Amino acid sequence: MRDSIQKKARFILTAALLFIPILVSGAMGATPSGLTLSILCDDTATSTAFSTEHGVSIFLELPNGHQWLMDTGTTDIYQKNAETMGISLDHLSGIAISHGHDDHTGGLSFYPRMAGAPPVYGHPYIWHKQFGIKKNAPVRICGMPYLARKYAQAAFKPVNGITQLDEGLYFFTDIPRETGSYQPIQGKFFNEDGTGPCPMIDDATLVAQTPQGLVVIFGCAHAGYINILKTIMKKFPSEKILSVVGGLHLKSASPEVLERAIAYTNRVKADDFTFYGGHCTGTTAISYFQKIYGPQAVNPLGAGTVIHY
């Protein structure tokens, strides 16, 4: 009886020892299983551990292991928050710029801190100077800062139209804008005297493919939320929108505009649709989307947020 028990014990121990290396090998050789977005910069934060500023920066980890950055905020806050989150910005596959405003490009002034000299992708018009003009307020220079221009120039790769940047990652710019559609471009001019209204044709959006649907990553959506989604759906007519992330510039949108945004979202969204609005989205728009899709699906962005797909 005792010999039988000992034999069984030796058999179980031997099997376990043979199986353990398989588990360890599998873990060590594992590749990323999905898309991960980490919010490095936003107007709000998930906790006091993270700094905030008016700007956006989003770190992407693709299923193939490549790492990308969309926008760089206004200062070096994105780099400080990345360090807090244990994220290295060295040897990125690239930096995608949604448009040339300083709250999205200012962080390029600290580009030399990142090892690997990653290429900087953007519409050619991100270099145009712009001025923000509001009544009873001083004129604001809102284009790319000098040092950002200086450091990013050599690494810049111009992008027009729809371009594949990486496996399952696409850059959309030159978005067609339907007559009468909502386009948040007011108050920006090429000249500091308020002449030459700027149409912000450099506005761009990132799209990442996942098995569950498309993840759409906005900088400010100056081309218009619906215009952008329509262009994306023309490119991917058989897919659905799994998630909307970033700045949607709906803070001044009328109830009618928000209703149209919801109506179009309903046409193209996946069953597990989620919404993460930050920066210029506006609390009213976030509340409006929450009423339709629920607080579990709709959340503010916030530096320190990590989203797994």
N, C-alpha and C positions, 0 to 999 in steps of 0.2 A: 504493500500500500504506500509506504513511505517512498520507495523507489519510483513508483508511478507519479506521485506528486512532484518529486524532484525533477523527473524527466519533463513533466509538463511545465514546470517553472523555468527550466533551462530553455525549453522551446520558445516560451513567451518572451524571455529576456533576449534570446538570439534574434527573434523576429523584430523586436523593438529596436535593437541596435542596428539591424539592417535597414529599418524604416526611417530612423532619425536622420541619417545623412541625406535621404531623399527630401525630407522636409526642409532641412537647412539649405541644401542646394537650391531647392525651389525658391526659397525666400531670398537668398542672395542673388539669384539670377532673375528675379522678378522684374518686369518692366511696368511702368505706370499703366494703370488700367483705364484711366479716363482723363478728362479735362479738369484742370483745377485753376480757378481764378482767385488771386489774392489782391485785395484792395490796399494799395500802398499809400494813396492820397485821396482825400475827399474833404468836403466842407464840414463833415461830421466824423465822429469816430465811435467805435464800439466801446471804448473805455479810455480812461485818462492815461493809459500806457502809451497811447498814440497821439502824435501831433496832428493838427488840422490846419488847413488853409483853403482858400478858394481855388480849387484846381482838382484835377483827376490824374491818377496813375494806377494802372492795373497790370499786375504780373500774371502771365499765362504760362502754365505748364501743360504741354501737349501730351497726348498718349504716347507719342514716339520719344518722349524725354526731352524734346527741344523746349527752350525757354524764351519767351518773348515779353516785351514791355510795350504797353500802349499808353502813350503820353507820359509826361514827366512832372506834372503839376507846375507850380510857380517857382519854388525854391528847391532846396535839397531835402525837404521833408520826406519825399518818397524813399530816399536812400536811408534816412534815419529810421523810418518805420519798417523798412525791409530788414534792417539789422535787428530791430526789436522782434520781428517775426521769424528770425533765423533764416532769412532768404538772402542768397548771394546774387548780386547783379553782375557778376563777372562772367564773361564769355556767353553773353546772350546771343541767340540766333539773329536777333534784330530788334529795333525799336520802331514801332509804327506810330506816326503822328496823325491825329484825327483832324487837326487844322492848326493854323499858325498863331493863334492867340497865346498871349504870355502865360495864361493859367494852364496851358497844356504843353508849352515848349520851354518855359523858364528853367525847368530842371536840367535842360541840356547844357546850361552854364556850368554844370558840375559833371559833365560827360567824361572828362579825363580821369575821374576817380574810378571808373568802371574798366576793368581789365578786358582786353580782347577787341577793343575798337569795333563794337557792333555796328552794322550798317543801319542807317536811319532812313526809313521809308516814309514818303509823304507826297501829296500833290505838289506840283511845282509852285503853286501860288502860296504855299505856306511862308514864303520869303517876303511877300508883299507887306509893306508897312500899313498899319491901320490905326485909326483914332476913334475912341469912344466918346461920343458927345451927348450929354444930357443937359436939360434945362437947369440953370442955376447950379451947375457943377463944373469944376475945372475939366479941361480937355484931358483925356487919358490916352497915353500911348499904349495900345493893346496888342501890338505885333510882337514877333519874336525878339527877345532882348539881344543886345550886341554880342555878349559872350556866348550865348546859345548859338547864334549865327556863326561865330568864329569857330567853335569847336565841332559843330555838326556838319559844316560845309563839306569837308573832305570825305565824310562818310555817307553823304546824302545820295539816295537813289530815288529819282522821281518816278511817280506812279500815276498813271491815268487809267480811267475805266475800272474794269474788274481784273484783279491780278491775284494769282495764287502765290502766297508767300511761303507756305510750308504745307506739309501733308495735312489736309483738312482745314487749312486756315486761309481765308480769302480777305482781300482788301478791296472795298467798294468806294469809289469816288466818282466825280462827274455825274452825280445822281440827277436824272431828269426830274424837273419840277413842274408838276401840273399847274396850269393857270388857275388861280384862285385857291390853291392849296396853302395850308399853314406852313410858313417858313420864317422861323425866328431870326431875322437878319437886321432888324431895325436898330438904329443908333450907332452903326459902324460906318466909317467913311474913309476914303483913301486920303483925304486932305483934312488938315486940322481946322479949316474954316467951315467945315460941315458940308463941303461939296464933294461930289463923286461917291454916292452911296455904294458900299461894298456888298456884293452879292454872296460873298464867302463861298465861292465855287470850290475852294480847297477842302470843304467839309468831307470827311471820310469815316467809314464804319468798318469794323472787323467782324467777320463771321467765322465761327468755328463749327465744324460738323461733329456731331456725336451720333451714336446709334439711335438715340431717342429723339433727335431733332436738331435744329440749328440754334446755336447760342449767338445772339447778336449783341455786340459790344460797342456802345456809342460813346463818343467824346462829348458832343453837344447837340447833335442832330439838327444842325442849322439848315440842312436841306429839307427838313420836314420829316417827322416820324413816319407818316404814312407813305410819303414818296420813297423813303429809304427801304421800308419793308416791301413795297411793291417791286422795287428793283431787285431786291434779294429773291423774292418769290419767282420772278421771271427767270433768274439764273437757276433756281432749284424748285421747279414747279411741282415736283412730287414729294417734297419734304414739308415739314411743319416747323413752326417756331417754338422751340422748347423753352427759351429764356431770353429776356431782355435785360441788359445790364448797362449801367452808366448814366451819363447826363443826357436827358431828353429835351431839355429847354422847353418845358411846358408850364413854367412858373407863371407866365402871363397869358396862357391859353384860356379862351372863353369856355363856358360849359358846352357850347356847340362843338368846339374843336375837340374837347375831351370825349364827347359822345361819339364823334366820328372816329377818333383814335381807338376807342373801345370796340366799335362796330367792326373796324377792319381787323383788329387783333383777334376778335372772335372767329373771323374767317380763316385765319392762318395759324392759330395757336395749336400746340400739341395738348394732349389730355393733361399732362403734368406740368403745364405752363407755370413759370415763375417770373417774377418781376423784381428787379433790384434797382431802384431809382435813387440817384444821388446828384451832387453838384448843382446843376441848373434845372433839375427836374421840377422842383417845387413841392411843398408839402400838400398843397391843394390837389395836385395831380396824383400824388401817392395815395392820399385818402380816397380819391375818386376810384382809382384802380382797386384799392382794398375793398371798397363797398361791392364791387362787381365780382372779384375773384377771391376775396377773403384774406384775412391777415396772415394766414399760413403761406400763401402764394406770393404775397406782395410785401416787400420789406424795403426800408431805407438802406442805402449802401453802407457808408461808414468805413473809414480806415480801420484796418484790422480784421475785416470780414474775409472769410475764406469760403469759397463756394466750390463744391465738388459735383461733377456730373458723371 
